[in-house]
Amino acid sequence: MTGAQTTSRLIGQSVMGTVNALEYSGSDLGAQITAADKALGGNCGTIEVPPNATDLSVTTAPNISSCHRLWLRSPARWAFNIGPVLNSNSGVSGDGAGALQTINTNRGWIMGTNLSSVSIDNVWATNTYATPPVDGTAVIQCYSCNGVSVSKNHVLGAGIIFTGTTASGYSYVNSANLSQDIQIDNNFVDGQSKTVDLADLTFTKYARMTNNIVQDAQFGLQWWGGNAQTDGASLNNTRWAQDITVNGLRAYNVRSAAWGGMGQDITVDEVVANKCSDVCLEWFRVKLEESFVPGQTTRGWILHPGYEHVRWEALIEKMEPERLFSFNWPHARAFDKGTFSPDYSEAPRTRVEFRLEETASGTLLVLSESGFETLPDDFRAEAFRRNEGGWIQQMKNIENYVARAL
């Protein structure tokens, strides 16, 4: 057939047309979607794949023009590395579990370059690519893109988003060709034990992640901002992963909930990692079970060899970003397996404070532990000696960490 009926609905102050892609003949849903996209022309509108359709397959990549949105309301099977082709100011919406998209990709289902103002929401997809995909396999890969929103998507066997730059090498990266203004909210990824990340933000600035869940994957978030050195000669290269904020990430059975390199102004808050195999919620060789929250007790297990049976806990007092962190913690008399008790309810406590102070040459870290006078006389000296030696070693660890990060 040569045309299709168009209906209209009012959104805000604009009249949007909706075209039914299945009213165009053919067995390739991709070609039908492209035909519907052409029918909308320069008008803003929605290309709908209506609900309750069956046996839909896509063998050619459908085009989604500017000011058009593809609404996938029925399941469809997509050929290898075939996905929607978005233009700036366009997007894709799904219709939940009843409209599962079966994709087959080892890159991005949707590929984009220099796009702005695109969104993908409520898409449910499963990736059938047989072998473990490479890093960056996701619903969307976007290079030097500006204004990308991905929300309420549910994906199996692939990540949600990979962002990067069109620059041909690190020396050509600049603020103009970074990806930026990335919003990642309320997504779910089951990596199915593949090497995928919920979000992989490379050469990206101004990104926000809120209330996402990832399991059986590589990373919840991975960021990368370039090379720490150039032929071993420089430690002052620009960090091109900038201003990334994570809040409310839940990760299970991952290599790491959130990690990266060459980043600047990275904020990670309210992240919970359960069964994490590598870079976990680990702090001073303690595997934590909860994040630090002022007024709440955080617990975990000591990872130092020979002390894995020791339960760790601390009541978090204050957290003032880039200035102050303090907590109080209990003191056990003995740590050997035969006498150690994880019940700290009656144990004496001391207060630990980390304070950052600006100096003429940089930033000074001041560590103090107070309250030893409240410990019993027959235990005070031993507790002081033990903790003094421990903090000397931990300060060396901090010094080494900062040196590696510079």
C-alpha positions in Angstrom: 0.0 0.0 0.0 1.2 3.6 -0.6 0.0 5.3 2.6 -1.4 4.9 6.1 -3.9 6.5 8.3 -2.6 9.1 10.7 -4.2 9.9 14.0 -3.4 12.9 16.2 -3.0 13.6 19.9 -2.2 16.7 21.8 1.0 16.8 23.8 1.7 20.1 25.5 1.1 22.7 22.9 1.9 20.5 19.9 -0.3 18.3 17.8 1.6 15.0 17.3 0.8 12.5 14.5 0.9 8.8 15.2 1.5 6.5 12.3 0.9 2.7 12.4 4.0 1.1 10.9 2.2 -2.2 10.3 -0.1 -0.6 7.8 2.8 -0.6 5.4 3.2 -3.8 3.5 6.2 -6.1 3.8 7.8 -8.7 6.0 10.6 -6.5 7.3 9.5 -4.4 10.2 12.6 -2.2 9.7 11.4 -1.2 6.2 7.8 -0.7 7.5 9.1 1.6 10.3 11.2 3.6 7.8 8.1 4.0 5.5 6.1 5.3 8.4 8.9 7.7 9.3 8.8 9.1 5.8 5.0 9.4 6.0 5.4 11.8 9.0 7.8 13.9 7.0 8.8 17.1 8.7 6.0 16.8 11.2 6.6 15.8 14.8 5.1 12.4 15.5 5.2 8.9 16.7 5.8 5.7 14.7 3.8 3.0 16.5 4.3 -0.7 16.3 0.9 -1.6 17.8 0.4 -4.1 20.6 -0.5 -7.8 20.0 1.4 -8.2 16.8 3.2 -11.5 16.3 6.2 -12.8 14.2 7.8 -9.5 13.7 11.4 -9.4 12.5 13.8 -6.6 11.5 16.4 -7.1 8.9 17.2 -3.5 7.8 17.9 -0.7 10.2 14.9 1.7 10.4 15.4 5.4 10.3 13.9 7.7 13.0 14.0 11.3 11.9 14.3 14.4 14.0 11.2 15.1 16.1 10.0 11.5 15.6 9.7 8.7 18.2 9.5 5.0 17.7 7.1 3.3 20.0 7.7 -0.5 20.2 4.5 -2.1 21.6 5.0 -5.6 20.4 7.9 -8.1 20.5 10.2 -8.2 17.6 13.4 -10.0 16.6 16.3 -7.9 15.3 19.0 -9.2 13.0 22.7 -9.1 13.9 23.9 -5.6 14.7 20.7 -4.1 13.4 18.9 -1.4 15.4 17.1 1.9 15.0 19.1 4.7 13.5 18.4 7.8 15.5 18.8 11.4 14.5 19.0 14.3 16.9 15.8 15.1 18.8 14.4 11.6 18.4 13.9 8.5 20.5 12.7 5.0 21.1 10.1 3.9 23.7 9.0 0.4 24.6 5.9 -0.9 26.2 7.4 -3.0 29.1 7.8 -6.8 29.4 5.0 -7.5 26.9 7.0 -5.9 24.1 10.4 -7.7 24.6 12.9 -6.9 21.8 15.2 -9.7 20.9 18.5 -8.1 19.8 21.7 -9.7 18.6 24.7 -7.3 19.0 28.3 -7.2 20.1 28.4 -3.3 20.1 25.4 -0.9 20.4 22.0 -2.0 19.4 21.6 1.7 18.6 24.7 3.5 17.2 25.0 7.2 17.2 27.5 10.0 16.5 27.2 13.7 17.3 23.6 13.3 18.4 21.8 15.7 20.6 18.6 15.3 22.6 17.8 11.6 22.2 16.1 9.3 24.7 15.4 5.6 25.2 12.8 4.6 27.7 10.9 1.6 28.9 12.5 -0.8 26.4 12.8 -4.4 27.4 15.4 -6.3 25.5 17.4 -9.5 25.5 20.7 -9.9 23.7 21.1 -13.3 22.1 24.7 -12.7 20.9 26.3 -16.1 21.6 29.8 -15.4 22.9 30.6 -12.9 25.6 30.4 -9.4 24.0 33.2 -6.9 24.1 33.2 -4.0 26.5 30.7 -1.3 25.4 28.0 -3.7 24.3 24.8 -1.9 25.2 21.4 -0.7 24.1 23.1 2.5 22.8 26.6 3.5 21.9 26.9 7.2 21.3 30.1 9.2 20.4 30.4 12.9 21.0 26.7 13.0 21.9 25.0 15.8 23.9 21.8 15.2 25.9 21.1 11.5 26.0 18.5 10.1 28.4 18.0 6.4 29.1 15.4 5.5 31.7 13.3 2.5 32.9 14.9 0.1 30.5 15.2 -3.6 31.3 18.0 -5.4 29.5 19.4 -9.0 29.6 22.9 -9.8 28.2 23.9 -6.2 27.4 24.4 -2.9 29.1 22.4 0.3 28.9 24.8 2.9 27.5 28.3 3.4 26.3 29.5 6.9 25.6 32.7 8.1 24.0 34.4 10.6 21.7 34.8 10.9 17.9 38.4 12.0 18.4 40.9 9.7 16.7 43.2 9.6 19.7 43.7 10.9 23.2 45.8 13.8 22.0 42.9 15.0 19.9 40.3 14.9 22.7 39.0 18.3 23.8 35.9 19.6 25.6 34.0 20.1 22.3 34.1 16.4 21.3 33.3 14.8 24.7 29.9 13.2 25.2 28.0 15.2 27.8 24.7 15.7 29.6 23.9 12.0 30.1 21.0 10.9 32.2 20.7 7.3 33.4 17.7 6.6 35.6 15.8 3.5 36.9 17.3 1.0 34.6 17.9 -2.8 35.2 20.6 -4.9 33.7 21.1 -8.7 34.1 24.5 -9.2 32.4 23.9 -13.0 32.3 27.6 -13.4 33.4 28.8 -11.5 30.3 31.5 -8.8 30.3 29.0 -5.9 30.1 28.5 -2.8 32.1 25.3 -1.0 32.9 27.0 2.3 32.0 30.4 2.8 30.4 31.2 6.5 30.3 34.3 7.2 28.4 35.5 10.7 27.6 32.2 12.0 29.1 31.3 15.0 31.3 28.1 15.9 33.2 26.5 12.5 33.7 23.9 11.6 36.3 23.0 8.0 37.4 20.0 7.5 39.7 18.4 4.3 41.1 19.8 1.7 38.7 20.2 -2.0 39.4 22.8 -4.4 37.9 23.5 -8.1 38.4 25.7 -10.8 37.0 27.7 -8.3 35.0 31.1 -6.7 34.9 30.5 -3.2 36.3 27.6 -1.1 37.3 29.5 2.0 36.2 32.9 2.3 34.5 34.4 5.7 33.6 37.5 6.4 31.7 39.1 9.8 31.0 42.3 9.0 29.1 45.9 8.1 29.6 47.6 8.6 33.0 50.9 9.0 31.1 52.2 9.8 27.6 55.2 7.5 26.8 55.9 7.5 30.5 56.8 11.2 30.5 53.8 13.0 32.0 51.5 12.6 34.9 49.6 15.8 34.2 47.3 14.7 31.3 43.8 16.1 31.3 41.1 13.9 33.0 38.3 13.7 30.4 35.8 11.9 32.6 34.3 14.8 34.5 31.4 15.6 36.8 29.8 12.2 37.1 27.4 11.6 39.9 26.0 8.2 41.0 23.2 7.8 43.5 21.3 4.7 44.4 23.2 2.1 42.5 22.5 -1.6 43.5 24.9 -4.2 42.3 24.9 -7.9 42.8 27.6 -10.4 41.6 29.7 -7.9 39.7 33.4 -7.3 39.4 32.8 -3.8 40.8 29.8 -1.6 41.4 31.6 1.6 40.2 35.1 2.2 39.2 37.2 4.1 36.7 40.4 6.0 35.9 41.4 9.5 34.9 38.2 11.0 36.4 37.5 14.4 38.0 34.7 15.3 40.3 33.3 11.8 40.5 30.6 11.4 43.2 29.3 8.0 44.3 26.6 7.8 46.9 24.1 5.3 48.2 25.8 2.4 46.4 25.3 -1.1 47.6 27.3 -4.0 46.3 26.5 -7.6 47.3 28.8 -10.5 46.2 31.3 -8.3 44.5 34.5 -10.0 43.2 37.0 -7.2 42.7 36.6 -3.5 43.4 33.8 -3.7 45.9 32.7 -1.6 48.8 36.1 -2.0 50.4 37.6 0.5 52.8 40.9 0.0 54.5 40.8 -3.7 53.8 37.3 -4.1 55.2 34.6 -5.4 53.0 31.6 -3.3 53.8 27.9 -4.4 53.8 26.5 -0.9 53.8 27.4 2.5 52.6 28.5 5.2 55.1 25.5 7.2 56.3 25.7 9.7 59.1 23.9 8.5 62.2 23.9 4.9 61.1 26.1 1.9 61.8 28.1 0.4 59.0 29.3 -3.2 59.3 31.6 -5.5 57.4 34.4 -8.1 57.6 38.1 -7.5 57.8 40.0 -8.8 54.8 43.6 -8.8 56.2 45.0 -12.4 56.2 44.5 -14.1 59.5 41.7 -11.7 60.5 38.9 -12.7 58.1 36.8 -13.9 61.0 36.7 -10.5 62.6 33.5 -8.5 62.4 34.0 -4.7 61.8 31.6 -2.0 62.7 31.5 1.8 63.2 28.9 4.4 63.9 29.2 7.1 61.3 29.1 10.6 62.9 29.8 13.2 60.3 30.4 13.3 56.5 31.3 16.8 55.1 32.5 16.3 51.5 36.1 17.3 50.9 36.5 18.4 54.6 35.6 16.0 57.4 34.7 12.3 58.0 34.3 10.9 61.5 33.1 7.8 63.2 33.3 6.0 66.5 34.1 2.3 66.8 34.4 -0.4 69.5 37.5 -2.1 70.8 37.8 -5.8 71.2 40.3 -7.2 73.7 41.3 -10.1 71.5 41.1 -11.1 67.8 42.1 -14.7 67.8 39.4 -17.1 66.6 39.1 -18.8 70.0 38.3 -15.7 72.0 37.0 -13.1 69.5 33.3 -12.1 70.0 31.4 -10.0 67.4 29.2 -8.6 70.1 30.3 -5.1 70.6 27.4 -3.9 72.6 29.4 -3.4 75.8 32.8 -2.7 74.2 34.5 0.7 74.9 34.7 3.0 71.9 37.0 5.7 70.5 36.5 8.4 67.9 38.3 8.6 64.6 38.4 11.7 62.5 39.8 12.4 59.0 40.1 16.1 58.3 41.3 17.9 55.1 43.0 21.2 55.5 44.1 23.6 52.7 47.8 24.6 52.8 50.0 26.7 50.7 51.4 23.6 48.9 48.2 21.6 48.6 45.9 19.6 50.9 46.8 18.2 54.3 45.1 15.1 55.6 45.0 15.1 59.4 44.0 11.8 61.1 43.3 11.6 64.8 41.8 9.0 67.2 40.6 10.2 70.6 38.9 8.8 73.7 41.5 6.2 74.8 41.1 7.6 78.4 37.7 5.9 78.6 39.2 2.4 78.0 39.9 0.2 81.0 43.3 0.7 82.6 44.5 -2.9 81.9 43.6 -2.6 78.2 44.3 1.1 77.3 48.0 0.8 76.5 47.6 -2.3 74.3 44.7 -0.7 72.4 46.7 2.5 71.8 49.8 0.6 70.6 47.7 -1.6 68.3 45.8 1.2 66.7 48.9 3.5 66.4 50.7 0.9 64.4 47.6 0.2 62.2 47.1 3.9 61.4 50.8 4.4 60.5 50.4 1.6 57.9 47.1 3.0 56.7 48.5 6.5 56.2 51.2 4.9 54.0 48.5 3.2 52.0 46.7 6.5 51.5 50.0 8.2 50.4 50.6 5.4 47.9 47.1 5.6 46.6 47.3 9.4 46.1 50.6 9.0 44.3 49.2 6.5 41.9 46.1 8.7 41.2 48.1 11.8 40.3 
